Amino acid sequence: MGNFHPIPKVDSVLLRICHRQKPLVSNTQQIRYYDFIAHNFVYSSQSKFVPPVEWLTRFNKIKNQTYSGAYAKLLKYQQKLKKIHRSRSEKNWKMFKNNI
């Protein structure tokens, strides 16, 4: 907190994201990795507790197991969801709340 004077009264974070020169998952394995991640987040309630660095380790251990189509299925499901705009400019916005 010593970097700012006066000390801000809000919590803040500066984040710098850099493009990797070499991806952690090869292009040939990318769809398999997306399927693996999608399957785990949809079917495992414990997935949210797995640290990000652990996902790659788990993926590399399951060479023969396949989750084919899990990512495509998730995208198809998400396309059917109705978005609730929080601006509430729609007079009947509450009717969408019950359709989720």
Phi, psi and omega in degrees: 000349184286356182278345185238133176227122356289159179295128181294152180265016178230153173279134180216157180220138172256131183234131176243122180249126181244142178288132178285144176290320179235122181295151178289332178241127182294158180301325181290336181259357188300313180295319177300320180293316176301316178299317180299312181294313181300314180301314182293321180287331179280320189254358180234120180286347181270353185302325183292347181264358181276126179295147182307321181293338181286334183299317180295320177299313179297319180298318181291338179278341186256046185310318187266346182276140182237146176236040188309127175087356183297320181291316179298320179296319178295316178298319179297318178296316182293330179294336181276348182289142177264129181277136175261116178279124185285352179291339179060027177290337175285124184298327183256038185299331182292336181293332178288331182302323182278350183266007182280000000 
